[in-house]
Amino acid sequence: MSTLREPLTRFEGPAVAIDRDNIDTDQIIPARFLKTTSRAGLGAHLFADWRAGADGAPRPGFILNTPPGAGARVLVAGWNFGCGSSREHAPWALADFGFRAVVAASFADIFKQNALKNGLLPIALPAATHRALLARVLASPGVPVAVDLARQVVTLPGGDEAPFDVDPFSRECLLAGVDEIGWVLSRADAISRFEADQVGRSRPRSQN
């Protein structure tokens, strides 16, 4: 599997919102879709039980079934996003649908780590800033939101900037477009030099 992916530096894209707290991974990608080990195609099943009724017919009122939702790049949700099981398919499905970032008031720890490892940026904003953004996106689905990972700021509709925290190593990998294995491979020359140096140090010196 290739460790390269599109670098995440700065982007601006349409945002949509799901005004719910405690959105768990079984709601993000139901368990019946976990048989695959491929990331491709999982976006079609993102929020499957919310997007369609029991008869399979799409629910026209659900945001991902609307034109703004179809092209969205930023998802805004409530508290404790990604709770539940540790399935890595959840960030896979979000990324395959087209989302590059999820903005929430807080994230479940395992989901947050899985997202960072798979090129999806989880952004936790302070409560007041988060409420303002959520209200704005709910009122105007598809409104553009800019994310600048290099500067670690989100530009809200209206132009205000909100800083966010991100793990430094994860940030480095996202900016470079590599996962952890790719980061190690990118330092193959330095690793080889270090190993050669260690071998040289370990050789016994000749006795005169």
Protein Blocks (a to p, Z undefined) as FASTA:
>chain_A
ZZbdcddfbdcddddddddehiafklmmgfklmmpcbfghklmmgoklmmpcfkopacfk
bmklpmklmmpcbdcddehihiajfbfklmmmmmmnopabdcdfbdcfklmmmmmmnopa
cddddfklmmmmmmmmmmmghiacdddfknopacdehiiacdddddfklmmmmmnopafk
lmmmmmmmmmmmmmmmmmmmmpccddZZ
